[in-house]
Amino acid sequence: MGKESAGEQEFAAVSYRQELREKVIDAIAHTMDLYGVNHSFGQLYGIMYFEDRPMTLEEMKTSMNMSKSNMSYAVRSLTESQMIYKLEEKRERQDLYLAETDFFRTFQNFFGAKLQREIDVMQESLQEVIPELSEIILARATKPEEREEALRDLHKLQHAEQYYQWLQGFVNQLRDGGFYGNAPVEHN
């Protein structure tokens, strides 16, 4: 009576391993939610993270019990963040996708892309606004109070420019892997 057969032990181990995977998948989804990624997209990434093979949209849809339109949106979002990749090969004329499993590279891709978008938006705005603000400051018709306000704004924006130059250097180092000197190397 207290003895389980080898088959029952194997089933219990598989079941327990799957339960452990689900805990990590849920944790991945929660952490991605903290960074503005839809919780279900995080679950999809977590499922794909543990797959040892590429998946089709149909397989993902089935594993997530998600609508086709939501699945397409999730895949597009994860692909844009370079957390999953669309492969060149196809299976039965269906696109195949594979998760990036190196967390260092995932961090690098995800945050590098987000920060670069912030830098691009802000630098474009600063490059447009600073010269026009300078013209207000230099114009003879500008009242002294307005000139003083414009000078304060200009100093704030010049400080912002310094920050975004620094942030660009940070992103460049992130992309080059400069922060991973002590990171463990993945062995395949």
Secondary structure, 3 states (H helix, E strand, C coil): CCCCCHHHHHHHHHHHHHHHHHHHHHHHHHHHHHCCCCHHHHHHHHHHHHCCCCECHHHHHHHHCCCHHHHHHHHHHHHHCCCEEEEEEEECCEEEEEECCCHHHHHHHHHHHHHHHHHHHHHHHHHHHHHHHHHHHHCCCCCHHHHHHHHHHHHHHHHHHHHHHHHHHHHHHHHHCCCCCCCCCCCC
